[in-house]
Amino acid sequence: MESRTIILGDHTGSIKVLDPELHNLGPTGQGLGIVNIIPSDEDFYAFRSLGSVDKFSLEGTFTSVHSSSKKIIDGGIYNNSIILAYPNGEFYFNDHIYKTQIQECSGISNLAESLALCGDNNAEVWDLNKQSLKWKAWTFKPKDHVFDAKCWIDDNKFYVATTKNEIKIHDFRAKKPQKVVMLNKEGHNCHLPISCLYVFEDFIYVGDVAGHMYKMNKELIILGKTKIRSVGALQSIFCKESNVYSCGLDRRLMVHDCMSLKLIEKKYLWQKLMKVIVL
């Protein structure tokens, strides 16, 4: 594996560090599975499936910063405060629980004071400073059911991936999506749910539950698709310079060229992989 430091979290709770040798850090056990890893100065936050949060260093030092026994789908950080998103659409921030109109939350995205959530109802964006809803998406038809799976927020746009194999882009100046595309070819009888979403510079990368990774531009034109799929859903994608890294339930870290999606390297890491970041 290349000399760059790669950090992964797995379903047992272990933090795997490749630099380039493999090091396993931290505790493992039921409820300790990693759902997110966020860098902070020279340390990192590890968010675990039952809501506990650790701060850790690459030297292997772990400090608990939040204790919980309530299942979460994801977590974030704003102004050194913990954000936890729960499956029922509630989220925790600054020692308070906030309720959204989403009843089954499946994904969040955090950018500065903005927290986006998506799921079985129209996606919402909350202002964490004001602790209030500041934007809500619409569907093309008001009574259409929502199948959002993952979301991504930036300064001007809001990106959503669905369980119906769709990618949608919203402009915050409007409610309805500007663009919608289904990734399977027309006439395809199996619309694979999207399991992860990552936006990097001018491109959008998504992974589905069969292990395919797609690359498209901001016009939602598909520019490429990996030839070798994983045996299981992709769970995380991360871009660094000229490479795109992905991992998932087939226990492999995959490294592709960002532009061509040509496979550069792969490594089997024994446990189901839930998150990857690269330094």
N, C-alpha and C positions, 0 to 999 in steps of 0.2 A: 504494500500500500504506500502511496505517495507520502512525502515528508510533512505535508500540512497536518495540523492537529485537527482531528475529527472527533466530535463528542456525540454519543448516542445514548438514548435512554431505552430500556427494554421493559417488557411486561412484568418482570419479576421485581423491578425497582433498581436494578443495577445500572450504574453509569459506566459506559464503555468509552475509553479514551484510546484513540489510535494516533501515535505520534513518532514513528510509524508502528512501534510495537503496541500490542493490545494490553491495556490495564483495565481491571474491573474495580470500580470504586463504590462504596456505600452499602447500606443494608438492603436486603431483599426479603420478600415475604408477602403474604396476602394483604391486599390493599395498598401496597407500596409501588405498584406499577407506575411508570413515568408517563404523564400526559403532556408535559411541556418542559422545556429548558430555556431559560432566558439569561443572557449574559448581564452582569452588573459590575462595572469597573473591572477588577481582576478576578472576581468571583462569578458564581452562577447561582440562579435559583432553580431548584428542581421541584416541580409540581407533581404530586402523587395522586393516584386514582381515588383515594378516600379523603382527599382534601388537605392533607398535611403538606407543608412546604419546608424544604431545607435550603440553606445556603451552603454551597460547597466550593472547594478549591480543587485545582487539578493535582494538588499534593495529597488529596484524600481526606481533608478536614471537612466534616459535616456539622452544621449547627441548625437546630430546629428554629424556624421563625414563625411557624403557625401550626397549631395542632387541630385536627379535625377527624371525625369518623363518618363524614357525610360524603357520598359519591359526588365527584365533579366530572365535567366533560373537558374542561380546559382552565387555564389560569393566566394571569397577566400581572404587570407591575405598573403603577403610576404614582409618581412622587414618593417612591419608596413604600407605598402601601400595596398590600396584596389584593388582587382581584380573583375571585373564584366564581365560575359559572356552573350552575347545577342543571341536571337534566330536565327539571320542571319549569325552566325559564327564569328562575330567580338568579340573582347574582349578589355576591358579597363584596363590599368595599367600605373601608373606613369603619369597621365594626357595625355595619348596618346591612340588612338584607333588602334588596330592591326587587319588585315583582314586575315582570314584563307581560305582554299579552301572548307571548309564546308559551305554549303548554308543554312542548317537547323540544327542548333546545338541543341542537346538534353541532353548532360551531360558533366561535367568537373570533373577533379580531380587534386588537387594541392598538391605537395610534395616538400617542400623547393623551389628551383629556377625552378622546372619543373612544367609546366602547361599542362595537357592533355585535349583534347577536342574531342568529338565524335558526330556523327549524320548521315547525309545522304551521306557522303563521307568518305574516309579512315581516321581513327583517326590520330590526330597529337599531337606531344609533342613539346612544345616551351621552350626555355631557357630564363627565365625572366631577367637574368643578361645581356645576349647578345641581348635580344629582337629579337630572330631569331628562325626559325624552326630547331629542331635538330633530329627529328625522325618522320617517317610517316609509318603507317601500309600499308600492301598490302592485297588484297583478294587472294583466291586461283586461281581465274580466273580474269584477269584484268578488264573485262567488267561486272563482277557481280555487281549488285546494292548493296549498303550498307544499312543495317537497324539497325545500332547501336543505343542503347537507353541510356545506362549508362556506365561509365568507372571508373577504379580504378588504380592508379599507385603506385608502390613501387620501391625499389632500383633496382631490376633486372627484374621485370615482369610488364606486362600491361594486365589488365583484362577488358573484354568488355561483356556487356549483350545486347541482341538484342530484337527487337520487334517480332522476329520469334522464341522466346522461346529458344534461344541459349546462351551459355556461351563460350567465346573464351579466350585463354591465349596466349599472345605474349611474346617472349624473345627479349629484345632490341638488341641482336646481330643478329637478323633476322627480316625480314619484314612480312612474312606470319605467321599466327597463328600456334603455336605448337600443340595446342589441341582445339578441338571444341566438344561440346556436346549439344544435345537438351534435355530439361528436361522432356517433355512429353514422355510417353512410345511410342515405335514404333507402328505405325498404328493409333495413336491418331489423330482425325480429327480437333482438335481445338488447335492451337499453341498459347498459351497465351503470350502476350508481357511481358517482364520483366520490372518492374517499379522501382526497387531499387537494389543496389549492395553494399555489405560490406565485406571487407576482414579482418580477425582477426586471427593472428598467423598462424596456418597451415590450416585454414578453410576458405571457401567462403560461405557467406550467401546471398541469393537473394530472392526477393519477386516479385510476379506477379500481374497482374491487377485484378485477382479474389481473392486476399488475401492469397494465399498460400505462405509459406516460406520454402525454401529448404536449406539444408546444404550439402556441398560437400568438398572433400579434394582437394589438388593442382593437383591431377591427374584427376580431374573432375569426380570422382566417387561419385554418390549421396549417402549420408550417412543417410539422413532422410528428412522428410517432415512433416509439421504441420498437425495434424488431424483436427483441427478446423480452418477453413479459415475465413478471414474477409469478410464483405459484401462491397467490394470495394478494389481498388488498395492499396497495401502497398506503402508508400512513404519514409520511413526511417527505418533503422536498426542500432542498436548500441550494441556492446558487452562490458560487464564489468565483469571481473572475471568469475564467473560461470554462469552468466545469459545473455540472449540475449533479447533485448528490441526492439519492433517494433510498428509502428503506421501508420495510413493511413486515407483513405477517409471515413471509417466507424466510425470514431470518437473515436476509442478505443485504449488505450495503452495496449499492450500484453507483458507479461513477460514469457519467456520460459527458460528451462534449456539448457545451451549451448551444452552439449554433447548429450542429448537424445531428445531435442526439446519438452519435456513434458511441458504442460502449468502449470505455477506456479500461475499466478495471471493475472487479467485483470480489466481494469477500463474504464468506459464510461466518456468522457470528453466534450461532447456537440458540439464542433466544429470539422471541418475536420482538421486532424493533418498532418503537413507537415515535421516536423523534430523532432528528439529526440536525446539528449545527456545525459549522466549519469556521475555524479561526484563520 
